[in-house]
């Protein structure tokens, strides 16, 4: 038996939006606070997932070897990296 609609679609009458779903491991540019006008306003990180208790995204910053959450980021999903491996955090 194949179900034609998702439970959300049956309950609400509309199809769910998947616009916020991103490709795991893709590169992203995340806004950072700059003290100087000439410093870059964003830094390159890697998208790792979604936080459990807040809205936004989890990013991995390889230069500091840490994971942090941010509400927004510019995702470079369509640009493939030669170092990219499925399911692995890149260094």
Secondary structure, 3 states (H helix, E strand, C coil): CCCCCCHHHHHHCCCCCCCCCCCCCCEEEEECCCCCCCCCCEEEEEEEECCCCCCCEEEEECCCCEEEEECCCEEECCCCCCCCCCCCCCC
